[in-house]
Amino acid sequence: MHSPTTIHPPQFCYGGRVNSQPAVNSPWYCLEALPGLIALPRVWRARLREQFGPVRDLILQDNPSLAQLLPCPRGCGLAHNIVCRPDGSLVATCCGDPERPQEIPLTIADITPLEVSWSKLSRALCQALGLHSRYRTLQPPNTVQFGAWSADAVPTVLTIQVCPCAFRRVVSELVAGLLRPFMLFAPTSNHLDAPCLEFLSSVRATFFPLDSTVLLGGNGRFCPVKAPGELFAQFTPQPREVSGDVASAAMAIAETLDVGAPPTPLAVFRLYCGKPLSI
């Protein structure tokens, strides 16, 4: 008779304890709480609650590596080995109470980690904010340019960090590398401090926290709190005044059309196209 075998060496656990932090009903807070942006479905579900389904479809994808440990759903504070029985079933055993060990039946879906797809997240944000898609991975970790705004192609950059020092380092690298105005997005403003604001202001860049800029709508899609034109007004090129030379040239053309026997070509244009009168 074969004994149960562990499906992987018990070294890694995706997402930590399910109840290690209170659940916050926001996908943006959740992203900053999970190092590596990867966790088991039950961890995502515990943090996202009713938003789990839409968020999974919108920005998450399966990771090909199966989990090796299971964060205890009973709240014992331990992670349990996942073993495969001879019949092919999967199970983990919680021994938080040694006198009453409890087996936890599992499926492949239960132990398949879900991770943030940067490409899916970028597309969803571009659609919500009316941006031109410009996806590329940048040098700082967990940082991408996901779009561009207006005819000036102002870069829109997304970074997801789990601590203030890493966030500050990313901001300084972006400012030094881009050397131009850009828009920086992050899940929240929790890591934004005075040095970061100083770095950004030196190149006339602006910070946008997603938790107060983009919401998850009832249709399962992201939607902005304001119209993109209003959000990004400072980065929208303003119409230029017509120069004196251009105005003079226009007047010269009009004068050439307003000569000859009446009705002149300019008079015909005004009456037929401006009024409009019949032929």
N, C-alpha and C positions, 0 to 999 in steps of 0.2 A: 504494500500500500504506500503510495507516494505521500509525502508530507507537504503541507502548503509551502509555497516558495514566495519570497519577496520579489515583486516584479522589477524592482531596481534597487541598487544599493541605497540604504536609508540615509541619505546625506542632505537632501534638499527638500524644502517645503515651500510651496508657492502661496504667498499671501499672509503667512504668519497665522496667529490665532484669529479665529473668526470674530471673537468678541474682544479683541485686544484694544479697540477704540470704539467709542460710540458711533453708531451709523449716522451719517449725515446725508440727507436726501438731496444730493447734488452731485452730478458727475464730475464737476470741476474740483470740489474738495476731495473727492475720492482719488483723483489722479495724483494729487500731491501727497497722498497718504500711503501709496504703494510703491516702494522702491522697485525699479525695474519695470514698472507699469504692467505687471503680470501677477495673476492670482488664480486660484481655483474658482469655478463658478459659484460655489457656496459662499466664498469670501466676497466676491463682487455682489452677489445677491443680498448678503447681509448689510453691505454698505449702501447699496443703491435702492434697496427696497422695491417699490413699484416701478422705478425707472430702469430696473435691470434689463428687461426685455428690449425696450427701445434703444438703450445705450449699447447693448450687445450687438444688435443689428446695425447700428449706426457707426460704431467706431472700434469694435473688438473683433478679434479673429482667433482661431484655434492655434495653439502652439503645438508643434509635432511631438514634443517630449512629454511623456506622461509623468505625473507627479509620483514622487517616491514616498512622501509622507502626507498624512492627512491632518490638518489642523482640527483639533477635536471639536465637533459640533455640540458636545455636551458641556463645554466650558471648563474642562478639568485643567486647562493650561498647558497640556502636552500635545505633541504631534505623534501620531501612531503610524507604525509600519503598515503599508498596503501590501497584502499578500494575495497570491493567486492560488486558489484551491485546485485539486486535481480535476474537478469537473469544469474548470474554466471560470468559475465565479470569483469575484473580487470582494475582499472584506478587510476591514480594519477592526482592531479590538481595543476598546477603551478600558484600561485598568486603573482609572482614577480611584475607583473603589475596588480594592483587591478582592473583597469578598463577593462583589457582584460585577464581574467583568461583563461588558456589553459589546456584542459584535455589531458592526456597522456595515450593512451590505452596500456595495458600490457598483456603479456601472462605469464603462469607459468614459462616458460624458462627464461623470462626476470627477474623474481624475485627469481630465484633459484641461490644462491651464488655458485661460483666456488672456490675451495680451492686447494692448492698444496697437491698432494699425495706424501708423503715421500717415499713410496715404489716404485711408478712409477718413480719418479725422481732418486732414487737410482739405479734401474734397467737400466734406460737410460744411466746414467753416467758409470756404469760398462761395458755396451756394447761398449760405445764410447772409453773408456780408457783401455780396455782389462784387467779388474780387475776380481779377483775371488769375487763372491757375498758373503758378510758377513754383512748382515743387522741386526742391533740392535740399539735400542734407548739408548742414553747415558744420564747421569744424568743432564748435563747442558741443559737449555731449547732450543728448536729448534735446536737440535744437534743429529746427528746419525753417527754411523760407517756404511758406505755403501759398503765397499769392502776391499780387501787386495791385495797387490802387491808382486809378486815373491815368491820363495820358502821360503823366510824368513817371509812371511805373514805380511808385513808391513801394519799397519792399515791405511785406508784412511777415513778421517772424514770430514763431511760436517756440517757447521753451518750457519744459516741465521739469522742475527740480524739487528735491525733497528737503533742502535746508538752505538757509539764507546765504551762507558763505559760497555755496556752489552757484546760487543764483547771481550773486554779485560778480563772481568771476566770469560768468557767461555774459553779463551785461557789459563788462569792461572789454571783453574780447570782441563782442559785436560792434561796439563803438569804434574800437581801434581798427577793425577790419573793414567796416562799411564806409566810415568817414563821410556819411551823408544822412539826411533825415530818413527815418524809417519808423514803422509802427511795431512795437513789441507787445506780444500777447503772452499771457501766462494764466493758469487756471484761476489763481486768486492773487491778491496783492499782499499776502501774508509775508512774502520774502522781500518786498520792496522797502528800501530804507533810503536815508538821505544820500549816502554815497552813490547809490544806483541812480537816483534822480539827478544828481550832479553830472554823472557820466552821460545820461541821456540828453540832458539839456545842452551839453557842449556841442552836439551835432543836430540839435532841434528835433530829436526823436521823442515819441510819446508812448506812454505805457497804457495798455488796455487790459484790465482784469476780466477774464471771460465770465466769471460768476455774476458780474453786474453788467455785462455787455451782450452776452448771448445766452438765451434760455432754451430749454428743451420743451418744444411745443407739444400740444396734445396729439398732433399728427405724427409724432415720432421723429421730427426733424428739428434742427436748430433754427431759431429765429432771433433777430437782433432786437434789443430793447428800443432802439430808435432806427430810423431810416439810415442806411449807410452814408448817404450824402450829408446827413446831419452829424453823424458820428465822426466822419473824416473830413469835415469842412475845411479844416486848416491845411489839409494836404491836397485839396482840389484846386487846380489851376484856375485863376480868375481871368475873365475876358480882358484882353488888352485894349487900351484906347487906340482908336484909329489915328495914325500919325498925320501930321499936316500934309506930307507928300502924298499919302494915299487919298486924303480928302480932296486935294487939289486935282489929282488925276481923275477922280470921279466927277468933279465939277466940269472938267474939260470935256469928258465924254458926253455929259448931259448937254453942254453947250453945242457940241457938234450935231446933236440930234434935234436941236431946237432952232434950226435955220431953214430957210427956204419958204416956199409958198405955203400958206396955211391950207389944211392942217399939217403941222410939222410932224415928223415921226414921233417926237417926244409927246406931243399933244394926243396923237392917236393912241400911244401906249397908255397914257393916263386915263383917257376916256374908255378905252376898250378893256383894259386889265384892271384899272383902279376903281372905276365906278360901280360895276361894269356896264357899258352901254352896248346895244346891239350893233352889228355891222351897218 
